[in-house]
Amino acid sequence: MDYTLRELECFTAVAEELSFTRAAKRLHLAQPPLSRHVRTLEEKIGAPLFERHPRRVAITAAGQLFYEESRGILAQLVRAGEMARRSAIGESARLRLGFVSAVLGPEIAEGLRRFREKYPAVQTMLHDLSPADQLQFIAQGKLDAGFVGLLPKERPEGIRFVPWRQERLLVFVPSGHRLTTRTRVDLTDLHDERFVAVSGEAAPAFSLMVHDLCRGAGFRPRIVLESPRAQAVAVMVAAGSGVAILPESLKSFVPEAAMGIPIKGTPAISHVFAMGAGRASSPLTDLLEHLVPPKKRGGA
């Protein structure tokens, strides 16, 4: 179905103002043509988008759904036009990158620094987002790429994953815990412990991995608290709420109030860099060269 930009502009203005008069004023457009554009859009869709009353306008269920699904289109078109304009006059390109703050270590900072030195005209915008949100935004074109943590078990179509860093998993325990005298722990030692964990909704791949590890050790983790942020989980450990399995990089977040102990027989985890499979821009390719060794750049 072909919708015109003007139809989307008129619909969006009415949906947000809930008034044809205010929408027309906002768009600097007479009300009759605005109403015609909305009517044409409704005819194309085959459903009424608004309930029209003498003194008010209400959006229908179909209109609300169409608004939620289409509201990012106009913003994306504005961004595309601005990027094209800036490119035409020689201004900077832009990369929108997501990251999980728990993995924002020196490797990323150093890679971005070297990239910036070589490509000073490229503007890099960083957004702290959960892995789930990053994958959604990459698929929608709202992000160019992201440091998403573990490779998802179910890989969304149209997204390429490139391993870029490995690190150990540790068991984090609060100061004074019975395991603080150990140099290494076996997962079976955690059978009766209370766990705090990163939520499965925010980081499904990491949450699934933790459950699989515990199940392999013969028990299900008794999770008493969850958070979408690994740093918050580390703080909950330090506060004595329970133990947690987290990446080693979290040690620097609570160096005194909690202790991270290596796990026997557990391999290092691999963090991946995600990007749209068909949207590899030149700046993105250049950034990848500064972050990922060539032998690891094959992707998944």
C-alpha positions in Angstrom: 0.0 0.0 0.0 1.4 3.4 -1.0 0.9 6.2 1.6 2.1 9.7 0.8 4.3 11.7 3.2 1.6 14.4 3.4 -1.0 11.8 4.4 1.2 10.5 7.2 2.0 14.0 8.4 -1.7 14.9 8.5 -2.7 11.7 10.3 0.1 12.0 12.9 -0.8 15.7 13.6 -4.5 14.8 14.2 -3.6 11.7 16.3 -1.4 13.8 18.5 -3.6 16.9 18.7 -6.9 15.1 18.7 -8.2 18.1 16.8 -8.4 18.8 13.1 -8.3 22.5 13.8 -5.1 22.3 15.9 -3.5 19.8 13.5 -4.1 22.1 10.5 -2.6 25.1 12.4 0.4 23.0 13.4 1.0 22.0 9.8 0.2 25.5 8.5 -2.4 23.9 6.3 -6.1 24.7 5.8 -8.5 22.3 7.5 -10.3 21.0 4.3 -7.2 19.6 2.6 -6.0 18.2 5.9 -9.3 16.3 6.3 -9.1 15.1 2.7 -5.6 13.7 3.3 -6.9 11.8 6.3 -9.9 10.5 4.5 -7.8 9.3 1.6 -5.5 7.5 4.1 -8.5 5.8 5.7 -9.8 4.7 2.3 -6.4 3.2 1.5 -6.2 1.3 4.8 -9.9 0.3 4.6 -10.7 1.3 8.2 -11.7 4.5 10.0 -8.8 6.0 12.0 -10.8 8.6 13.9 -14.2 9.0 15.4 -15.5 12.4 14.5 -17.8 14.2 16.9 -19.1 17.8 16.8 -16.8 19.0 19.6 -14.1 16.4 19.7 -12.0 13.8 17.8 -11.2 10.3 19.2 -8.7 7.9 17.7 -10.1 4.4 16.9 -8.4 1.2 17.9 -7.2 0.8 14.3 -6.0 4.4 14.3 -4.0 3.8 17.5 -2.4 0.7 16.1 -1.5 2.6 12.9 -0.1 5.5 14.9 2.1 3.2 17.0 3.5 1.4 14.0 4.0 4.4 11.8 5.1 7.2 14.2 8.8 6.5 13.8 8.6 6.8 10.0 8.4 10.6 9.9 11.3 11.0 12.3 13.3 8.6 10.3 12.6 10.5 7.1 13.6 13.7 8.8 16.9 12.1 10.0 17.6 10.7 6.5 17.1 14.1 4.9 19.3 15.8 7.4 22.1 13.2 6.9 21.8 13.6 3.1 22.0 17.4 3.5 25.0 17.3 5.7 26.7 14.8 3.5 26.1 17.0 0.5 27.9 20.0 2.1 30.7 17.9 3.4 29.7 17.6 7.1 30.2 14.5 9.2 28.6 11.1 8.8 27.0 9.6 11.9 27.0 6.2 13.6 24.3 5.3 16.2 25.6 2.6 18.4 24.0 0.8 21.3 25.9 -0.8 24.2 25.3 -2.8 27.3 26.9 -0.7 30.0 28.3 -3.8 31.7 30.6 -4.5 28.7 31.6 -0.9 28.2 35.2 -1.6 29.1 38.6 -0.3 27.9 38.4 -2.3 24.7 35.5 -0.3 23.4 36.9 3.0 24.6 40.3 2.3 23.0 38.7 1.1 19.8 36.5 4.2 19.6 39.4 6.5 20.4 41.5 5.0 17.5 38.5 5.2 15.2 38.0 8.9 16.1 41.6 9.7 15.5 41.5 8.2 12.0 38.0 9.4 11.1 37.4 12.7 12.9 34.5 13.7 10.6 32.3 10.7 11.8 30.0 11.5 14.7 29.6 8.6 17.0 26.4 8.5 19.2 26.3 6.0 22.0 23.0 4.7 23.6 23.0 2.6 26.8 20.3 0.0 26.0 19.5 -3.6 27.0 20.4 -6.3 24.5 16.7 -6.8 23.6 16.1 -3.1 22.9 19.3 -2.9 20.8 18.3 -5.8 18.6 14.8 -4.3 18.1 16.2 -0.8 17.3 18.8 -2.3 14.8 16.0 -4.2 13.1 14.0 -1.0 12.9 16.9 1.0 11.6 17.0 3.2 14.7 20.5 2.0 15.5 23.3 1.2 13.1 24.9 -1.4 15.4 25.4 -2.4 19.0 27.5 -4.2 21.6 24.7 -6.6 22.6 26.6 -9.0 24.9 26.0 -12.8 24.2 25.0 -14.2 20.9 21.2 -14.6 21.0 19.9 -18.2 20.9 17.2 -17.1 18.4 18.9 -14.8 15.9 16.6 -12.2 14.3 16.6 -12.1 10.5 18.6 -9.4 8.9 21.1 -8.9 11.7 24.7 -10.0 11.5 26.7 -10.9 14.6 30.5 -10.6 14.9 32.4 -11.9 18.0 34.7 -9.1 19.3 35.7 -9.9 22.9 35.9 -12.8 25.4 35.9 -12.7 29.2 35.4 -15.1 32.1 32.3 -15.6 34.2 32.6 -15.2 37.9 30.4 -16.0 40.9 29.9 -12.7 42.8 29.3 -13.0 46.5 29.0 -10.3 49.2 31.8 -9.6 51.6 31.9 -12.1 54.5 30.2 -14.8 52.5 31.3 -18.4 53.2 32.9 -18.7 49.7 35.2 -15.7 50.0 38.0 -17.9 51.1 37.9 -19.9 47.9 40.1 -19.2 44.9 37.7 -21.1 42.6 34.2 -22.4 43.2 32.2 -25.2 41.7 28.7 -24.4 40.6 27.4 -27.2 42.8 28.5 -25.0 45.8 25.7 -22.6 44.9 22.9 -25.2 45.1 21.3 -23.7 48.3 22.1 -20.0 47.6 19.7 -17.2 46.9 20.4 -15.7 43.5 20.1 -12.2 42.1 20.1 -12.0 38.3 19.8 -10.0 35.1 16.2 -10.3 33.9 15.5 -12.5 31.0 13.3 -9.8 29.4 16.3 -7.4 29.1 19.1 -9.9 28.4 17.5 -13.2 27.3 20.7 -14.8 26.0 22.6 -14.2 29.3 19.7 -15.2 31.5 19.3 -18.5 29.5 23.0 -19.2 29.9 22.9 -18.7 33.7 20.0 -21.1 34.0 21.6 -23.7 31.7 24.9 -23.6 33.7 23.0 -24.1 37.0 20.9 -26.9 35.4 24.1 -28.6 34.3 25.2 -28.5 37.9 22.1 -30.3 39.0 19.9 -27.4 40.4 17.6 -24.6 39.4 18.8 -21.1 40.6 16.5 -19.8 43.3 16.2 -16.2 42.0 14.9 -13.7 44.6 15.6 -10.4 42.8 16.1 -9.4 39.1 17.2 -6.2 37.4 17.6 -5.3 33.7 21.1 -3.9 34.5 24.1 -6.1 35.4 25.5 -3.2 37.5 22.3 -3.2 39.6 22.7 -6.9 40.1 26.3 -6.4 41.3 25.0 -3.8 43.8 22.4 -6.2 45.1 25.1 -8.7 45.7 27.2 -6.2 47.6 24.1 -5.4 49.6 23.8 -9.0 50.7 20.7 -9.9 48.7 22.2 -13.0 47.1 24.9 -14.3 44.8 25.1 -13.8 41.1 26.9 -15.1 38.0 28.2 -12.1 36.1 31.0 -11.2 33.6 34.4 -10.5 35.1 34.2 -6.8 34.0 31.7 -6.2 36.8 34.5 -6.6 39.4 35.5 -3.0 39.0 32.0 -1.9 39.8 31.9 -3.0 43.4 35.6 -3.8 44.2 35.2 -3.9 48.0 31.6 -4.7 48.9 31.5 -7.9 46.7 34.0 -10.4 45.5 34.1 -12.2 42.1 35.4 -15.8 42.2 36.3 -17.9 39.1 34.2 -20.9 38.3 35.7 -24.3 37.8 35.2 -25.8 34.3 33.3 -22.8 32.9 34.5 -21.5 29.5 34.9 -17.8 28.8 31.9 -16.1 27.2 32.0 -14.3 23.9 30.5 -10.9 23.4 29.1 -10.0 20.0 28.8 -6.9 17.9 25.4 -6.7 16.0 24.6 -4.8 12.9 22.1 -4.8 10.1 23.2 -7.4 7.6 22.4 -5.3 4.6 23.3 -1.9 6.0 27.1 -2.0 6.3 28.1 1.6 5.7 31.6 2.7 5.2 32.0 4.3 8.7 30.5 1.1 10.2 33.0 -1.1 8.3 35.8 1.2 9.4 34.7 1.0 13.0 34.6 -2.8 12.9 38.2 -2.8 11.7 39.2 -0.9 14.9 37.3 -3.2 17.2 37.5 -6.7 15.9 40.7 -8.6 14.8 40.4 -9.6 11.1 40.4 -13.4 12.0 37.2 -12.9 14.0 35.3 -10.7 11.6 33.5 -13.5 9.7 30.3 -13.0 11.7 27.3 -15.3 12.3 
